[in-house]
Amino acid sequence: METILKIAHVQKYYGNKTNLTKALDDISFAVDKGEFVAIMGASGSGKTTLLNVISTIDRVTSGHIQIGHQEITTLKGARLNQFRREKLGFIFQDFNLLDTLTAYENIALALQIQGMKARVIDAKIQQMASQLDITEVLNKYPYEMSGGQKQRVASARALITQPELVLADEPTGALDSRSSKYLLECFQHLNKQLQATILMVTHDAFSASYASRVLFIKDGKLFNELRRGEMSRKTFFNQIIDVVSLLGGDANDLI
């Protein structure tokens, strides 16, 4: 199995010598191609910091992060921008769609930057729109769409370039339960059909139960890990809740 993401002994400190905070404490793990991995942890656990250093928004204090065959901790300037554009896909809680562009134009932008021809772009968008059930909103602007539709458009934009790794930051956080369930089912479909490798940060055990593996973070360290294997989503959900309960005072923040 090909390894897409490799985290090795990553540490991240904030502050100075007189007021130093360790956000990540010697974290190591790997994600293989085609995996759908959820990261859970209470507020302040370090999960957002972990996502930030993987996405190259922030830099590690020490340790190594490799995506594909590229050590990303050494990338700077134009090379870093190119890597983000070509190798990573981002899905945010607040969608981050451009209000002045239609859904079609928002999705097409990533492909236009890569210099693809219009007919190739159109074919890719139509195929992705069909898979995410957003064909009917392609000509609509974000203000004309529901939250669930906007998040599926944002997901299409993230996936359309076939990035090596898709990073999802609380993707269901702004959605109602019905839209959340539909989006997560879409993630599962794309993960299985396109072998999309997804790393999702979430507070929500229900969302995490759609993943194939869940990593739990506490106080900047890996606390536990669960693999779904052949178990049903309901059984996996119950196991996730069991681990959450072991986090003690953090449990209420996670559910």
C-alpha positions, -999 to 999 in steps of 0.1 A, spaced: 0 0 0 13 34 -10 18 59 19 4 93 11 11 111 44 39 104 69 42 123 101 74 116 120 81 130 156 64 163 149 65 189 177 51 224 176 57 251 202 41 285 205 54 315 225 88 323 239 112 309 265 93 326 293 59 315 281 62 283 260 32 262 250 37 227 234 8 223 210 21 190 194 42 165 214 61 140 193 33 129 171 39 102 145 15 83 122 10 75 85 -20 76 61 -21 53 31 -36 60 -3 -74 57 -3 -78 60 35 -105 81 51 -91 92 84 -108 113 111 -89 132 138 -108 139 170 -99 158 201 -114 184 224 -107 222 220 -70 228 227 -60 192 221 -38 201 192 -59 187 163 -63 221 146 -25 227 149 -19 193 134 -41 201 104 -24 235 100 11 220 98 0 193 74 -17 219 52 15 241 53 -5 269 69 19 267 98 54 253 103 66 225 127 91 233 154 108 199 148 100 167 130 91 157 95 60 157 73 60 139 40 32 140 15 36 117 -14 74 118 -20 78 154 -9 92 166 25 69 196 30 87 212 60 114 225 37 92 240 10 91 278 7 78 305 -17 68 296 -52 75 259 -47 53 258 -16 25 276 -35 27 252 -64 27 222 -40 -5 234 -23 -22 241 -56 -13 207 -72 -12 182 -43 -36 194 -17 -74 199 -16 -91 219 11 -126 217 25 -135 243 52 -164 247 76 -174 280 62 -171 268 25 -148 297 13 -166 300 -20 -162 332 -40 -196 350 -39 -192 367 -73 -187 333 -91 -213 306 -98 -208 271 -85 -194 261 -119 -169 289 -119 -158 283 -83 -151 247 -92 -135 255 -126 -111 281 -111 -87 254 -98 -85 238 -132 -81 270 -151 -51 279 -129 -35 246 -141 -41 257 -177 -66 230 -187 -87 235 -219 -123 245 -215 -138 213 -229 -117 192 -205 -127 214 -176 -164 211 -185 -162 173 -187 -145 170 -153 -170 194 -137 -200 176 -151 -187 142 -139 -179 155 -104 -212 174 -101 -231 142 -109 -212 123 -82 -219 150 -56 -255 157 -68 -249 194 -75 -256 195 -113 -288 216 -107 -269 243 -88 -239 247 -112 -252 280 -126 -262 294 -92 -243 318 -69 -235 308 -34 -263 330 -19 -288 310 -40 -277 276 -25 -283 258 8 -255 251 32 -253 215 21 -252 225 -15 -224 250 -9 -203 224 10 -207 199 -18 -196 226 -43 -166 233 -20 -159 196 -19 -161 194 -57 -136 222 -59 -112 204 -35 -115 171 -53 -116 182 -90 -78 184 -93 -74 149 -79 -50 160 -51 -29 135 -33 -45 145 0 -78 162 9 -79 181 42 -113 187 57 -116 210 87 -150 204 105 -168 201 71 -202 194 87 -198 221 114 -222 246 96 -247 220 83 -279 206 97 -281 168 105 -296 159 71 -271 178 51 -242 165 72 -253 129 67 -256 134 29 -222 151 27 -205 123 47 -221 97 24 -206 116 -5 -172 116 11 -175 78 16 -185 74 -21 -156 95 -34 -132 78 -10 -142 43 -24 -149 52 -60 -120 76 -67 -96 63 -40 -96 99 -26 -74 101 5 -92 122 31 -80 135 64 -109 151 84 -107 170 117 -140 168 136 -155 172 171 -184 150 161 -185 113 168 -212 108 142 -191 124 115 -160 104 126 -180 71 123 -180 75 85 -142 73 84 -122 40 81 -99 51 110 -101 75 138 -71 91 156 -77 107 190 -55 135 202 -52 147 238 -28 174 251 -9 174 218 -3 136 218 -19 106 201 -43 92 228 -58 63 209 -66 49 175 -96 29 161 -100 11 128 -134 3 115 -126 -28 95 -157 -48 88 -178 -35 116 -210 -15 109 -210 22 112 -233 20 142 -209 -3 160 -180 19 151 -198 49 164 -204 32 197 -167 23 199 -158 60 192 -181 71 220 -164 46 244 -130 61 236 -144 96 240 -156 86 275 -120 77 284 -110 113 277 -128 122 309 -135 159 312 -130 163 274 -159 141 265 -185 168 265 -165 188 241 -162 159 216 -198 148 213 
